[in-house]
Amino acid sequence: MLEALYEVDRRRDAEPDTSEMSAKAVRLVTGVLQRREELDQLISEVSDGWRVERMPVVDRAVLRLGLYELIYEPSTPVGVIVDEAVRLAKRYSTGESGGFVNGVLSTLAIRHRAQPTEEE
């Protein structure tokens, strides 16, 4: 899934190879690609000093995927989304990417998953 997003972003004109993906992975990849501009705008709003197009390709893919899940996969717990994104960033990107991804997605999670209390 991450590889497909990476390749599409890197080559710009590529269609993702979803032939060996699960139905959920295909849904996520397709959703990220369909909403890429929206996701990038939201990411750019919280990534101080970093334009999305200047981020490492892997970081962009991980952030887009994580944010898509935060917004459009509400049954997936926030902690699971953020932990998986950080793990992917640490494994496949730069040494500082895990912390960066954690900060950006944590901020976005507060904005997009915060639930009002009963008193509000």
DAGIJO-V884404 format. One record per pair of residues at least 12 apart in sequence whose C-alpha atoms are under 6 Angstrom apart, sorted by the first residue. I is the first residue (numbers start at 1). J is the second residue. Records with the same first field share a line. If there is no record, write none. Layout:
# DAGIJO-V884404
I->J + J
This chain:
# DAGIJO-V884404
1->25
4->16
5->61
6->61
39->64
58->93
62->85
66->81
86->98 + 101 + 102
